């Protein structure tokens, strides 16, 4: 189930985003990044929860009031290859496609295209 990020989920979200293959390994940069999700009205972070655990995160930013760019996508390594990432992408597209043109950042383009090819 897709849930909206809340401040009390900060450590879980930081942990998930730290799995992204970029400079989010540095704790200070990661804290600043999470702060952007908390304060910028054009940045939206969601988490994927099963019955008991939060297993994934997906983040997007709204650009020019028209585009929703999926900029972050991460699944707990012990739960990968179970379709969670694909579900995250599908849910974001379902939520945002009526109002925005949804597309991936360069960083996740390959995974996004794979999700679309499997539909």
Backbone as ProteinMPNN parsed JSONL, in Angstrom:
{"seq_chain_A": "XXXXXXXXXXXXXXXXXXXXXXXXXXXXXXXXXXXXXXXXXXXXXXXXXXXXXXXXXXXXXXXXXXXXXXXXXXXXXXXXXXXXXXXXXXXXXXXXXXXXXXXXXXXXXXXXXXXXXXX", "coords_chain_A": {"N_chain_A": [[0.84, -1.171, 0.0], [0.582, 2.187, -0.844], [1.801, 4.941, 0.894], [1.791, 8.293, 2.12], [4.748, 10.114, 2.852], [5.709, 10.971, 6.156], [6.988, 13.056, 8.773], [7.67, 11.498, 11.024], [8.564, 9.2, 9.884], [11.086, 9.516, 9.022], [13.693, 8.293, 9.491], [13.355, 5.725, 8.422], [12.752, 6.367, 5.751], [15.14, 7.668, 5.044], [16.903, 5.533, 5.265], [15.977, 3.841, 3.195], [16.33, 5.525, 0.939], [19.063, 5.715, 0.999], [19.935, 3.518, -0.332], [19.958, 4.206, -2.949], [21.86, 4.657, -5.945], [23.822, 6.97, -5.698], [24.961, 10.164, -4.465], [23.679, 9.965, -2.01], [24.584, 8.529, 0.086], [25.991, 9.827, 2.021], [25.315, 11.008, 5.197], [24.662, 13.648, 6.031], [24.043, 14.935, 3.584], [21.906, 13.364, 2.833], [20.076, 13.941, 4.88], [19.575, 16.632, 4.284], [18.38, 16.299, 1.825], [16.043, 14.842, 2.455], [14.856, 16.824, 3.982], [14.199, 18.611, 1.982], [12.098, 17.239, 0.753], [10.294, 17.469, 2.83], [9.789, 20.212, 3.033], [9.502, 21.469, 0.532], [6.874, 22.257, -1.525], [6.554, 21.149, -4.033], [7.797, 18.737, -4.095], [7.339, 15.318, -3.56], [7.097, 12.535, -1.484], [6.685, 9.1, -1.167], [5.945, 6.042, 0.526], [6.168, 2.463, 0.473], [4.202, 0.121, 1.979], [3.83, -3.059, 3.401], [1.909, -5.474, 5.179], [3.236, -5.284, 7.688], [5.721, -3.941, 7.457], [7.727, -1.223, 6.097], [8.775, -1.135, 2.869], [9.702, 0.09, 0.557], [10.448, 3.119, -1.336], [9.384, 6.014, -3.103], [9.953, 8.924, -4.908], [8.981, 12.109, -6.167], [9.081, 15.078, -8.184], [7.335, 18.027, -8.935], [7.331, 19.794, -11.886], [7.113, 22.884, -13.443], [4.343, 22.903, -13.204], [3.209, 21.046, -14.891], [4.643, 18.691, -15.395], [5.493, 15.641, -13.767], [8.163, 14.372, -12.29], [9.652, 11.385, -11.692], [11.997, 10.933, -9.379], [13.301, 9.494, -7.443], [13.625, 6.126, -6.471], [13.418, 3.312, -4.604], [13.941, 0.123, -3.194], [13.943, -2.01, -0.41], [16.786, -4.015, -0.202], [16.495, -6.753, 0.551], [13.981, -7.328, -0.279], [13.751, -7.109, -2.967], [13.024, -7.752, -6.453], [10.446, -8.685, -6.253], [8.395, -7.342, -7.314], [7.755, -4.93, -6.112], [8.902, -2.418, -6.715], [7.831, -1.983, -9.261], [5.115, -1.834, -8.584], [5.184, 0.529, -7.072], [5.808, 2.44, -9.072], [3.55, 2.11, -10.752], [1.468, 2.92, -9.028], [2.124, 5.613, -8.53], [1.893, 6.638, -11.108], [-0.842, 6.188, -11.453], [-1.882, 7.91, -9.493], [-0.966, 10.456, -10.311], [-1.191, 10.835, -13.09], [-3.533, 11.92, -14.208], [-3.405, 14.64, -13.818], [-0.805, 15.438, -14.399], [2.037, 15.056, -16.617], [3.707, 12.207, -16.352], [6.973, 11.136, -15.897], [10.223, 9.499, -15.88], [13.29, 10.358, -14.108], [16.634, 10.593, -15.453], [18.168, 8.84, -13.99], [16.516, 6.719, -13.157], [15.342, 5.848, -15.447], [15.755, 3.464, -17.026], [14.725, 1.389, -15.391], [12.075, 2.27, -15.173], [11.187, 2.127, -17.836], [11.366, -0.607, -18.183], [9.345, -1.423, -16.445], [7.086, -0.432, -17.796], [7.241, -1.901, -20.139], [6.59, -4.449, -19.282], [3.919, -4.388, -18.796]], "CA_chain_A": [[0.0, 0.0, 0.0], [1.326, 3.433, -0.95], [1.463, 5.92, 1.934], [2.539, 9.554, 2.032], [5.808, 10.29, 3.847], [5.506, 11.877, 7.291], [8.224, 13.33, 9.502], [8.011, 10.404, 11.939], [9.113, 8.111, 9.076], [12.327, 10.047, 8.472], [14.804, 7.325, 9.507], [13.041, 4.658, 7.465], [12.904, 6.937, 4.413], [16.566, 7.884, 4.813], [17.501, 4.221, 5.025], [15.613, 3.384, 1.855], [16.964, 6.376, -0.069], [20.508, 5.48, 1.007], [20.216, 2.436, -1.281], [20.046, 4.774, -4.3], [23.266, 4.692, -6.367], [24.341, 8.322, -5.92], [25.606, 10.762, -3.297], [22.819, 9.908, -0.833], [25.212, 7.699, 1.117], [26.431, 10.756, 3.047], [24.174, 11.263, 6.083], [24.29, 15.077, 6.008], [23.373, 15.2, 2.3], [20.631, 12.656, 2.88], [19.198, 14.731, 5.745], [19.175, 17.812, 3.514], [17.495, 15.816, 0.771], [14.758, 14.556, 3.114], [14.309, 18.132, 4.362], [13.586, 19.162, 0.763], [10.791, 16.583, 0.63], [9.415, 17.953, 3.897], [9.499, 21.645, 2.958], [9.2, 21.935, -0.818], [5.54, 21.781, -1.901], [6.605, 20.471, -5.33], [8.464, 17.45, -3.915], [6.434, 14.38, -2.893], [7.725, 11.262, -1.171], [5.752, 8.049, -0.756], [6.551, 4.795, 0.976], [5.364, 1.267, 0.224], [4.066, -0.661, 3.199], [3.029, -4.285, 3.379], [1.157, -5.552, 6.429], [3.972, -4.901, 8.886], [6.966, -3.21, 7.222], [7.886, -0.313, 4.97], [9.729, -1.855, 2.031], [10.171, 0.854, -0.589], [10.187, 4.559, -1.384], [9.389, 6.643, -4.428], [9.841, 10.363, -4.775], [8.851, 12.842, -7.413], [8.987, 16.53, -8.091], [6.479, 18.647, -9.939], [8.027, 20.846, -12.619], [6.337, 23.817, -14.264], [2.918, 22.649, -13.083], [2.758, 20.124, -15.937], [5.395, 17.44, -15.372], [5.837, 14.981, -12.511], [9.376, 13.617, -12.579], [10.017, 10.408, -10.663], [13.435, 11.148, -9.2], [13.838, 8.508, -6.503], [12.929, 4.844, -6.395], [14.279, 2.401, -3.86], [13.301, -0.99, -2.504], [14.828, -2.705, 0.516], [17.447, -5.086, -0.957], [16.001, -8.101, 0.869], [12.639, -7.483, -0.847], [13.795, -6.802, -4.396], [12.576, -8.777, -7.411], [9.124, -9.162, -5.855], [7.41, -6.483, -7.966], [7.435, -3.747, -5.304], [9.271, -1.231, -7.494], [6.831, -1.833, -10.319], [3.89, -1.354, -7.934], [5.403, 1.933, -6.734], [5.688, 3.217, -10.31], [2.154, 2.056, -11.191], [0.634, 3.731, -8.133], [2.414, 7.03, -8.781], [1.265, 6.972, -12.388], [-2.286, 6.235, -11.215], [-2.194, 9.108, -8.707], [-0.559, 11.73, -10.903], [-1.338, 10.914, -14.545], [-4.664, 12.746, -14.651], [-3.074, 16.059, -13.728], [0.561, 15.699, -14.833], [2.735, 14.121, -17.483], [4.63, 11.51, -15.463], [8.106, 10.497, -16.557], [11.324, 9.241, -14.948], [14.581, 11.032, -14.254], [17.607, 9.746, -16.152], [18.683, 7.841, -13.06], [15.648, 5.534, -13.061], [14.682, 5.636, -16.749], [15.822, 2.067, -17.469], [13.759, 0.607, -14.616], [10.744, 2.756, -15.55], [10.861, 1.55, -19.145], [11.141, -2.038, -17.959], [7.997, -1.549, -15.847], [6.106, -0.19, -18.853], [7.315, -3.003, -21.112], [6.003, -5.645, -18.691], [2.455, -4.236, -18.662]], "C_chain_A": [[0.886, 1.235, 0.0], [0.857, 4.391, 0.132], [2.337, 7.153, 1.771], [3.553, 9.638, 3.161], [5.371, 11.284, 4.911], [6.811, 11.975, 8.058], [8.63, 12.177, 10.416], [8.559, 9.173, 11.203], [10.49, 8.46, 8.52], [13.446, 9.007, 8.414], [14.571, 6.186, 8.521], [13.252, 5.164, 6.046], [14.381, 7.165, 4.083], [17.271, 6.562, 4.522], [17.217, 3.712, 3.63], [16.311, 4.209, 0.768], [18.481, 6.182, -0.102], [20.899, 4.329, 0.085], [20.323, 2.942, -2.711], [21.52, 4.907, -4.686], [23.753, 6.098, -6.701], [24.91, 8.857, -4.614], [24.756, 10.73, -2.024], [23.374, 8.974, 0.251], [25.679, 8.562, 2.29], [25.23, 11.198, 3.887], [23.724, 12.714, 6.03], [23.552, 15.433, 4.715], [21.993, 14.55, 2.277], [19.624, 13.403, 3.757], [18.694, 15.978, 5.018], [18.163, 17.437, 2.434], [16.1, 15.528, 1.333], [14.079, 15.863, 3.512], [13.628, 18.797, 3.164], [12.207, 18.542, 0.536], [9.802, 17.119, 1.671], [8.964, 19.394, 3.683], [9.089, 22.151, 1.577], [7.841, 21.38, -1.252], [5.489, 21.047, -3.244], [7.322, 19.13, -5.272], [7.554, 16.547, -3.101], [7.13, 13.038, -2.709], [6.67, 10.309, -0.643], [6.541, 6.815, -0.354], [5.6, 3.65, 0.676], [5.38, 0.409, 1.473], [3.306, -1.936, 2.895], [2.326, -4.345, 4.73], [1.922, -5.035, 7.64], [5.189, -4.01, 8.661], [6.858, -2.222, 6.064], [9.041, -0.854, 4.139], [10.306, -1.032, 0.892], [9.821, 2.321, -0.481], [10.221, 5.025, -2.828], [9.152, 8.133, -4.228], [9.745, 11.031, -6.12], [8.812, 14.327, -7.141], [8.11, 17.03, -9.233], [7.264, 19.791, -10.569], [7.039, 21.606, -13.474], [4.833, 23.555, -14.253], [2.359, 21.635, -14.062], [3.383, 18.738, -15.792], [5.62, 16.941, -13.951], [7.004, 14.047, -12.824], [9.662, 12.673, -11.412], [11.535, 10.47, -10.53], [14.081, 10.147, -8.257], [12.974, 7.264, -6.513], [13.864, 3.859, -5.733], [13.441, 1.34, -3.165], [14.35, -1.634, -1.605], [15.456, -3.888, -0.218], [16.926, -6.497, -0.658], [14.593, -8.347, 0.328], [12.601, -7.137, -2.335], [13.373, -8.013, -5.214], [11.262, -9.422, -6.998], [8.018, -8.297, -6.464], [7.06, -5.216, -7.203], [7.761, -2.464, -6.069], [8.27, -0.947, -8.588], [5.514, -1.317, -9.74], [4.007, 0.115, -7.559], [5.21, 2.817, -7.963], [4.226, 3.25, -10.771], [1.259, 2.943, -10.33], [0.871, 5.222, -8.34], [1.783, 7.472, -10.093], [-0.253, 7.08, -12.224], [-2.678, 7.525, -10.484], [-1.988, 10.415, -9.468], [-0.871, 11.887, -12.386], [-2.513, 11.77, -15.021], [-4.312, 14.221, -14.7], [-1.711, 16.41, -14.332], [1.018, 14.684, -15.88], [3.817, 13.488, -16.61], [5.741, 10.871, -16.286], [9.257, 10.369, -15.565], [12.496, 10.193, -15.159], [15.515, 10.085, -14.994], [18.056, 8.585, -15.278], [17.826, 6.573, -13.007], [14.95, 5.2, -14.376], [14.654, 4.166, -17.161], [14.81, 1.205, -16.709], [12.331, 0.985, -15.002], [10.302, 2.151, -16.871], [10.608, 0.053, -19.044], [9.744, -2.272, -17.371], [6.92, -1.387, -16.912], [6.09, -1.318, -19.876], [6.637, -4.257, -20.602], [4.497, -5.547, -18.548], [1.72, -4.903, -19.775]], "O_chain_A": [[1.844, 1.311, 0.77], [-0.342, 4.63, 0.278], [3.484, 7.061, 1.335], [3.252, 9.274, 4.298], [4.748, 12.302, 4.613], [7.645, 11.072, 7.995], [9.821, 11.907, 10.566], [8.973, 8.207, 11.844], [10.998, 7.767, 7.638], [14.085, 8.86, 7.373], [15.507, 5.737, 7.86], [13.86, 4.476, 5.225], [14.818, 6.887, 2.967], [18.128, 6.484, 3.641], [18.113, 3.207, 2.954], [16.821, 3.655, -0.205], [19.117, 6.454, -1.121], [22.075, 4.179, -0.246], [20.732, 2.195, -3.599], [22.348, 5.237, -3.836], [24.063, 6.389, -7.856], [25.302, 8.076, -3.746], [25.089, 11.409, -1.053], [22.683, 8.674, 1.224], [25.755, 8.084, 3.422], [24.244, 11.703, 3.349], [22.524, 12.986, 5.987], [22.551, 16.15, 4.747], [21.034, 15.125, 1.762], [18.446, 13.487, 3.411], [17.521, 16.335, 5.129], [17.213, 18.174, 2.172], [15.096, 15.929, 0.744], [12.86, 15.992, 3.393], [12.605, 19.465, 3.316], [11.261, 19.239, 0.168], [8.604, 17.206, 1.403], [7.869, 19.764, 4.107], [8.397, 23.164, 1.473], [7.671, 20.163, -1.338], [4.493, 20.395, -3.558], [7.444, 18.452, -6.293], [7.046, 16.961, -2.058], [7.682, 12.475, -3.655], [5.865, 10.664, 0.218], [7.652, 6.58, -0.83], [4.384, 3.834, 0.628], [6.44, 0.019, 1.962], [2.274, -1.914, 2.224], [2.171, -3.304, 5.368], [1.333, -4.415, 8.525], [5.65, -3.374, 9.608], [6.016, -2.364, 5.178], [10.154, -1.013, 4.641], [11.316, -1.427, 0.31], [9.008, 2.722, 0.351], [10.973, 4.511, -3.656], [8.268, 8.543, -3.476], [10.347, 10.584, -7.096], [8.547, 14.772, -6.024], [8.151, 16.509, -10.348], [7.797, 20.651, -9.867], [6.213, 21.001, -14.157], [4.128, 23.939, -15.186], [1.154, 21.383, -14.066], [2.724, 17.728, -16.04], [5.902, 17.725, -13.045], [6.846, 13.056, -13.537], [9.886, 13.114, -10.285], [12.265, 10.105, -11.452], [15.3, 9.977, -8.28], [11.746, 7.343, -6.557], [14.962, 3.596, -6.224], [12.374, 1.624, -2.622], [15.507, -1.783, -1.997], [14.731, -4.692, -0.803], [16.924, -7.348, -1.548], [14.065, -9.451, 0.461], [11.53, -6.899, -2.892], [13.366, -9.143, -4.727], [10.991, -10.57, -7.35], [6.84, -8.493, -6.165], [6.152, -4.491, -7.609], [6.967, -1.523, -6.062], [7.901, 0.205, -8.817], [4.869, -0.456, -10.339], [3.047, 0.871, -7.705], [4.519, 3.834, -7.894], [3.721, 4.31, -11.141], [0.388, 3.64, -10.851], [-0.075, 6.009, -8.327], [1.205, 8.556, -10.177], [-0.875, 7.972, -12.8], [-3.682, 8.153, -10.817], [-2.747, 11.368, -9.291], [-0.817, 13.008, -12.893], [-2.478, 12.292, -16.136], [-4.849, 14.969, -15.517], [-1.487, 17.553, -14.732], [0.453, 13.597, -16.004], [4.743, 14.174, -16.178], [5.479, 10.154, -17.252], [9.274, 11.043, -14.535], [12.673, 10.758, -16.239], [15.212, 8.901, -15.142], [18.295, 7.482, -15.769], [18.355, 5.475, -12.831], [14.057, 4.353, -14.404], [13.615, 3.677, -17.604], [14.118, 0.384, -17.312], [11.473, 0.112, -15.14], [9.16, 1.71, -17.003], [9.743, -0.489, -19.732], [9.05, -3.212, -17.759], [5.943, -2.136, -16.922], [5.036, -1.651, -20.418], [6.153, -5.059, -21.4], [3.853, -6.539, -18.206], [0.49, -4.869, -19.812]]}, "name": "protein", "num_of_chains": 1, "seq": "XXXXXXXXXXXXXXXXXXXXXXXXXXXXXXXXXXXXXXXXXXXXXXXXXXXXXXXXXXXXXXXXXXXXXXXXXXXXXXXXXXXXXXXXXXXXXXXXXXXXXXXXXXXXXXXXXXXXXXX"}
